[in-house]
Amino acid sequence: MRRRKKRGGSEVEINLAAMLDMAFQLLAFFILTFRPAPIEGHLQLHMPPPVPLTNVAQEIDKENTEGQGVNEAFLTKLDLYLFSDGSGDISRIAVGSRSQFVVKGKLTAEKLDTLSSSIGAFFGPDSDFDRVQLVVDKRLRYDNLMRVIDVCTQQKLANGEPLLRISFVDLLNPDTE
């Protein structure tokens, strides 16, 4: 029977300095070559003017001799009211007036088409609207809001340009309807 010869107690040594050097090189490589994805759905958002919208009588145009007396900036935005149910889904959507509902119930593809055609009717060839103001219930979930924003950005202005001017306002007293 043959006996194996025991080797001297030499163990395998790991060169930690080389491993650390390689780790820092990889870290530097990934940091320097990282390119974040472009911002998804970039929108040019405009906040409402800092004057109360309910007191339009103060905005009298001094040069206007026809007696209309309303600042033109208030007439170019279309209000879109988004009401939410308790779970964060959309319960109703009103275009133009808070009480004229275009969509009732959860958003489906058909209801989004109805909303798109309703908004599109306001942006016809002789329309003065150039922006949309979303009056949003605070309880509304973000994914539902983004679906409505997608519908808005698909609209065309009277001059053929896409609608990109969207502003947001919190809905006061959402349960009064």
Sequence and secondary structure as in RCSB ss.txt:
>XXXX:A:sequence
MRRRKKRGGSEVEINLAAMLDMAFQLLAFFILTFRPAPIEGHLQLHMPPPVPLTNVAQEIDKENTEGQGVNEAFL
TKLDLYLFSDGSGDISRIAVGSRSQFVVKGKLTAEKLDTLSSSIGAFFGPDSDFDRVQLVVDKRLRYDNLMRVID
VCTQQKLANGEPLLRISFVDLLNPDTE
>XXXX:A:secstr
        S      HHHHHHHHHHHHHHHHHH      TT  EE    SS TT GGG   TT  SS    GGGT
SEEEEEEEE TTSSEEEEEESSTT EEEESS  HHHHHHHHHHHHHHTSTT    EEEEEE TT  HHHHHHHHH
HHHT B TTS B  EEEEEE SSGGG 
